[in-house]
Amino acid sequence: MPLSASALSRLEFQHQTIRELIRNTTEPDLHRRVQPDKWSAFENIAHLAAYQPIFLARLKKIQEETDPQFGRYVADQDPNFPPTLAKTLEQVLTDIDQQRTTIITTLAAMDDTTLARIGIHPKYGRLTIKEWTEFFLLHEAHHMYAIFTYIYT
């Protein structure tokens, strides 16, 4: 069974909400940490940009290997996170848009057998590619909620 209409719609449009959330916020304000021990809105956006290639790499590994296991993703240990933080907001948003197109194209090309392939998450266990996609979208929504709370705090 292919990805649901809900998943496809969120893949296509959910990330665009970031621009809507931040449209009236200056870039310096996005870099401000509301709580010193929590990421700023910009750091959340950069994390979403840095994570998309990780998700793509995991999809590829699930397609190529039998039941691959993945460690917990820790942004602060991701070598691509600091360079993403050094980019401008527009560069980060462009990265998100371009990478999202690749994610959608990759998933749309998968047949039912491929979508049912398993990758093992360190906390949630055996997940199909469809379930990894749902996890990806929920993770993104969680960070968008964090961005919302920083802007309206």
N, C-alpha and C positions, 0 to 999 in steps of 0.2 A: 504494500500500500504506500503510495507516495506521501510526501510531507503534506500535512493538513493545510487547508486554506488559511487558517489562523497563523500557522508557523510561517508560511510563505509571505503573508501580508506583513507580519512583524519583521521578518528578515528584510523585506523591501523598504519598509517605512519607519520602523521603530527608532532607528538611529537618527532620523531627521528631527526627532523631538528635541535632541540636544540643542540644535540651533534655535528652536522655538523657546526653550527654557532660558537661554542665555542672551536673547536678542536685545534686551535692555540693560545688559551688564557690561561694564568695561573689562578689557583684558586684565588690567591691574587688579580689579576687584575679584576676578575669577581666580587669580593667583593667591589671594588672601585666605589664610586659614582661619576659619571661624573658631575652631578648637585646635590648639597647638599640636595635639597628638593625633589629629585626623587630617586626611587629605583635603586639599582645597578642591573647589569645583574643577579647576584646570587639571589638577593631578588625577582626578577621576576620569576626565575626558581623555587625558593622555594614556591612562591605564587601559581604557577601552580600545584605543588605537593600537597600543602595544600588544594587547591580547589577541586581536584578530588573526595575526600570522601564526600564533601558537595554536589557535583553534584549527586553522587550515592545515597545519603540520600534523595535528592529531587526527584530523579526518583522513589525511593521506596515509598515515601509519595504520589506521584501522582498516583501510582498504587493502594495504599491502601485507599485513601480518595477521596472524590468528590470535585474537584476544590480547592485544598489547595492553600492558599496564602503564599507567601514567602517574607520575608523582604529583604532589600538590603544586599548583602554580603559585609562585610568590613573586609579585611584581617587583619588589625591591631586589630580588635576585636575578631578574630578567635583564640580560645585557642590553636589550633593546629599549628598556624603559627610560634610562637617563637620556639617551639621544632624543627620544620622543618628548621628554620634558623640556628639552632645549629648543624645540620648535615653536613657531608662532601658533596662535590659536587657529588661524586659517589653514596653516600647513597640516596641523593635526586633524582638523575636520575634513580636509581633502583626503588625507590618508584613510580615514574611516570610510568615506564614501567609496574610494577606489577599492579598498580591501573588501568592502561589503559586496561590491559587484562581483568580485572573484569568488567570494563565499557562495553567493546565490548561484552563480554559473556552475560552480563545483557541485553543489547539492542538487541542482536541477538536472544534471547529467547522470545522476545515480538512479539505478533501477531498484526495484523493491528488494532484491537480494542484497545489494550493496547497502541500502539503508538499514537493513536488519543486521549488518555486521556489528560485532561487539568490540568495545574498548573498555578497559577496566579503570574506573575512577577510584582514587584512594579512599574516598569516604562513601560514595554512593554505589560502588560495586559495578556490576556488569550493566553497561548502558549500550543500547543500539545507537547508530548514528542519528536516528530520529530523536532519541532521548538526549544525546549529546547536544543536538541542535536546540532542543527545548531548554536544556541547562544553560547553553550559551545565551539564549534570549532572556531568560530570567536573570542571569548574572548581569547582563547589560541593563535590564530594567532596574535592578537593585542600585546600580551606580547612577542611573538617571534620577532615581528618587533621592539619592544623596546629593546630587547636583541641585535638584529642586530645593532641598532643605537648606543648602548653603546660600542660595540666592535669596530665599525668603526668610532668612534668619536676621 
